[in-house]
Amino acid sequence: MRARLLPLLIVLLTGVLLALGIPLATSQARSEQQRVVVDRIDDTARFASLAQFAAGSPDDDPREPLATLTEELSRYHGVYGIRAGVFHRDGRAMAAAPADWEVPGGVAGREFAEALAGRRSQGPAQVWPWDSDRTLVVASPVIRDGDVIAVVVTESPTGPLRSSILASWLPILLGEAAALLLAVVAAFQLTRWVLRPVRVLDRATHHIATGRLTARVAPAGGPPELRRLAVSFNEMADHVEEVLEQQRAFVADASHQLRNPLAALLLRIDLLGLELPEGNEEFASVRAEGKRLAQVLDGLLDLALAEHSAADPRVVDVAALVAERVGAWRPVADRGGVELRLAGQAAVTGWADPVALSSALDAVIDNALKFTPGGGLVEVGVTPGGDTVAVDVVDNGPGVADEELERVGSRFWRSHRHQNVSGSGLGLSIVGALLAAGGAGISYAHNEPTGLRVTVTVPRHAPEPATFPAPYEAPFGALNSGAPDGA
């Protein structure tokens, strides 16, 4: 969000500074040019006085005043580099420096025409620092007996003026840059202040979404609206945790309370079976359904415990643990005619609860062996990555359809093609709860050409400490997966 909010604030602040700086720079440029124009007008007024004296009356000898005027114009041009001249109404030069200089734009030029009308130049168009080919033309009339008898014209190069404008703009540019830098720092601090509680809320929401229900947000810092949002978030999280705790308690209590009556019922069914002929189909069906109900209750109790107990993660030799579980399940695989193979590297460490990881591996390997027909292959491999260790359990059984892949691991879900295989549909759900408690995860994918690939991902390092209270840890209770003795 900062990447979107910060540029927007910078653009707005830049627009405000430009809205203030551009008029100020324009005013400064006009002021510099006006100062130069006023100087040129004063110069033309002085030359106009000399031209009046040089024109004189018809009875006067104008040669000496005209020589003085020419000398003044030449000296002026030599010192300042400004071309200047006095021109008759028809554009002929009375005196000019340099001598061959002509009226810029001719007698039809705007400045010359204004002077012929008895007015000084109204001021040339604004000169900007990038107008390298511009000159500054100023004209003043020479008036005698109320008539314009000549025009004094100066043409100044604009290099000094443009340099002066740039010099006057430098403090403005430096001020604008300093203001923009301060504005960026202020915008950065503002967005950080505003978005920090949002980031904390996002992390806490992620923890709650992944099952760590004790994550909370300290309602401090940030705008008042976000502080109120933090308080409301904590109240919502407390309510959600309370509701889920009630649900877990109900499932655990109901499962526990139903086990005793169910055990008594199964015992009476077995006693009743003693009075029935051997091989009675109805008796076998009732007994099988009773055992299946017992498995479901055991699975619900294990799942409730798995979502309620705390984990104890530590550094574990994942490769050694996987090799141990594969060795424990190999007799079961041999009895079913399935090859159970261990692959991957040895001595790969990760961060996990050894009890929870062992239980999860037992459930995943048991599930793979259960659905792999005789003569098939189940391969368990350990692959270290950058920040994680992946344990892949791959079988070449029938697998699941594409539309069923997303439902693998859901509670009570079983593929319609595997209804003849015993199970409650809770084993992989319990695995997910066990792994999530220690920061691990589980994913499912198709195996080519057939079968299912189950990947258990374990972090290689301890997680970073959170900025809010420790997140909820799901349990690592023992999983009743039917592991062989000594597993």
Residue pairs with C-beta under 8 A, 6 or more apart in sequence:
1 195
1 198
2 191
2 192
2 195
5 191
5 194
5 195
6 187
6 188
6 191
9 187
9 190
9 191
10 183
10 184
10 187
13 180
13 183
13 184
13 187
14 180
14 183
17 176
17 179
17 180
17 183
18 176
21 172
21 173
21 175
21 176
24 172
25 169
25 172
28 165
28 168
28 169
28 172
29 126
29 127
29 128
29 165
29 168
29 169
30 126
31 168
32 161
32 164
32 165
32 168
33 123
33 124
33 126
33 127
33 136
33 161
33 165
34 123
36 136
36 156
36 161
36 164
37 121
37 123
37 124
37 136
37 138
40 82
40 136
40 138
40 154
40 156
41 120
41 121
41 138
41 140
43 76
43 82
43 84
43 154
44 84
44 120
44 138
44 139
44 140
44 152
44 153
44 154
45 140
47 69
47 72
47 73
47 76
47 84
47 86
47 140
47 152
47 154
48 86
48 140
48 141
48 142
48 143
48 152
50 65
50 68
50 69
50 72
51 69
51 86
51 94
51 95
51 142
51 150
51 152
52 142
52 143
52 144
53 65
54 62
54 65
54 66
54 68
54 69
54 86
54 94
54 95
55 62
55 94
55 142
55 144
55 149
55 150
56 62
56 65
66 94
66 95
69 86
69 94
69 95
70 95
70 97
73 84
73 85
73 86
73 95
73 96
73 97
74 97
76 82
76 84
76 97
77 83
77 84
77 97
77 98
78 97
80 156
81 157
82 154
82 155
82 156
82 157
83 96
83 97
83 98
83 101
83 154
83 155
84 96
84 97
84 152
84 153
84 154
84 155
85 93
85 94
85 95
85 96
85 97
85 101
85 103
85 152
85 153
86 93
86 94
86 95
86 96
86 142
86 150
86 151
86 152
86 153
87 93
87 94
87 96
87 103
87 112
87 150
87 151
87 153
88 94
88 149
88 150
89 107
89 116
89 148
89 149
89 150
89 151
90 107
91 102
91 103
91 106
91 107
91 112
93 99
93 101
93 102
94 150
96 102
101 155
103 109
103 112
103 151
103 153
104 111
104 135
104 137
104 153
104 155
105 111
105 112
105 137
106 112
107 113
107 116
109 137
110 121
111 121
111 124
111 137
111 138
111 139
111 153
112 139
112 151
112 153
114 120
114 121
114 122
114 139
115 121
115 139
115 140
115 141
115 148
115 151
115 152
115 153
116 141
116 148
116 151
117 141
117 148
118 141
118 143
118 148
119 141
120 138
120 139
120 140
120 141
121 137
121 138
121 139
121 140
124 136
124 137
124 138
127 134
127 136
127 158
127 161
127 162
127 165
128 162
128 165
129 162
129 165
129 166
129 169
131 158
131 162
132 158
132 162
134 158
135 155
135 156
135 157
135 158
136 155
136 156
136 157
136 158
136 161
137 153
137 154
137 155
137 156
138 153
138 154
138 156
139 151
139 152
139 153
139 154
140 151
140 152
141 148
141 150
141 151
141 152
142 148
142 149
142 150
142 151
142 152
143 149
193 221
193 222
194 222
194 223
194 226
196 221
196 222
197 217
197 221
197 222
197 226
197 227
197 229
197 230
198 222
198 226
200 217
200 218
200 230
200 467
200 468
201 217
201 226
201 229
201 230
201 233
203 215
203 466
203 467
203 468
204 215
204 216
204 217
204 233
204 237
204 468
205 233
207 215
207 466
207 471
207 472
208 215
208 237
208 240
208 472
210 436
211 307
211 433
211 436
211 437
211 472
211 474
212 471
212 472
212 473
212 474
213 237
213 240
213 241
213 244
213 472
214 241
214 469
214 470
214 471
214 472
215 237
215 466
215 468
215 469
215 471
215 472
216 234
216 237
216 468
216 469
217 230
217 233
217 234
217 468
218 230
218 468
219 227
219 228
219 230
219 231
219 234
220 227
221 227
222 230
241 472
245 308
248 304
248 307
248 308
249 304
251 300
251 301
251 303
251 304
252 300
252 301
252 304
252 305
252 308
254 300
255 297
255 298
255 300
255 301
255 304
256 301
258 297
259 294
259 297
259 298
259 301
262 290
262 293
262 294
262 297
263 294
265 290
266 287
266 290
266 291
266 294
269 283
269 286
269 287
269 290
270 287
272 283
273 280
273 283
273 287
276 283
292 422
292 424
295 422
295 423
295 424
296 424
296 426
298 424
298 480
299 424
299 425
299 426
299 427
299 430
299 480
300 426
302 426
302 430
302 477
302 478
302 479
302 480
303 411
303 426
303 429
303 430
303 433
305 475
305 477
306 430
306 433
306 434
306 437
306 474
306 475
306 476
306 477
306 479
307 433
307 474
307 475
308 474
308 475
309 437
309 474
309 475
309 476
309 477
310 437
310 473
310 475
311 353
311 356
311 437
311 438
311 473
311 474
311 475
311 476
312 353
312 355
312 476
313 351
313 352
313 353
313 438
313 439
313 462
314 351
314 352
314 353
314 354
315 349
315 350
315 351
316 349
316 350
316 351
316 352
316 353
316 354
316 357
316 458
317 347
317 348
317 349
318 348
318 349
318 350
318 352
318 357
318 382
318 389
318 391
318 458
319 344
319 345
319 346
319 347
319 348
319 382
320 346
320 347
321 354
321 357
321 358
321 361
322 342
322 344
322 361
322 380
322 382
322 391
323 342
323 346
324 358
325 358
325 361
325 362
325 365
325 380
325 487
326 340
326 342
326 365
326 380
328 362
328 483
328 484
328 486
328 487
329 340
329 362
329 365
329 366
329 369
329 483
329 484
329 487
330 340
331 484
332 366
332 369
332 484
333 339
333 340
333 369
333 378
334 340
336 369
336 372
336 374
337 374
337 375
338 369
338 372
338 373
338 374
338 375
338 376
338 377
338 378
339 376
339 377
339 378
340 365
340 369
340 378
340 380
341 377
341 378
341 379
341 380
342 379
342 380
342 381
343 379
343 380
343 381
343 382
344 380
344 381
344 382
344 383
345 382
345 383
345 384
346 382
348 382
348 384
348 389
349 389
349 460
350 388
350 389
350 458
350 459
350 460
351 438
351 439
351 458
351 459
351 460
351 461
351 462
351 463
352 438
352 440
352 458
352 459
353 437
353 438
353 476
355 476
355 478
356 434
356 435
356 437
356 438
356 475
356 476
357 434
357 435
357 438
357 440
357 456
357 458
359 431
359 434
359 476
359 477
359 478
359 479
359 481
360 431
360 434
360 435
360 440
360 442
360 456
360 479
361 380
361 391
361 393
361 456
362 479
362 481
362 483
362 487
363 427
363 428
363 430
363 431
363 479
363 481
364 393
364 428
364 431
364 442
364 454
364 456
365 378
365 380
365 393
366 427
366 481
366 482
366 483
367 427
367 428
367 454
368 378
368 393
368 394
368 395
368 397
368 452
368 454
369 378
369 395
370 421
370 423
371 395
371 397
371 398
371 418
371 421
371 452
372 378
372 395
372 396
372 397
372 451
373 397
376 395
376 396
376 397
377 395
377 396
378 393
378 394
378 395
379 392
379 393
379 394
379 395
380 391
380 392
380 393
380 394
381 391
381 392
381 394
382 389
382 390
382 391
383 389
383 390
383 391
383 392
384 390
384 460
385 460
387 459
387 460
387 461
388 457
388 458
388 459
388 460
389 457
389 458
389 459
389 460
390 455
390 456
390 457
390 458
391 455
391 456
391 457
391 458
392 453
392 454
392 455
393 453
393 454
393 455
393 456
394 447
394 451
394 452
394 453
394 454
395 447
395 451
395 452
396 447
396 449
396 450
396 451
397 450
397 451
397 452
398 417
398 418
398 450
398 451
399 446
399 447
399 450
399 451
399 452
400 408
400 415
400 417
400 446
400 452
401 415
402 446
404 415
405 444
405 445
405 446
407 413
408 428
408 444
408 452
409 428
409 429
409 431
409 432
409 442
409 444
410 429
411 425
411 426
411 429
412 424
412 425
412 426
413 425
414 423
414 425
427 479
427 481
428 442
430 479
431 442
431 479
432 442
433 474
433 475
434 474
434 475
434 476
434 477
434 479
435 441
435 442
435 456
436 474
437 473
437 474
437 475
437 476
438 458
438 473
438 476
439 459
439 463
440 456
440 457
440 458
440 459
441 456
441 457
442 454
442 455
442 456
442 457
443 454
443 455
443 457
444 452
444 453
444 454
444 455
445 452
445 453
445 455
446 452
446 453
447 453
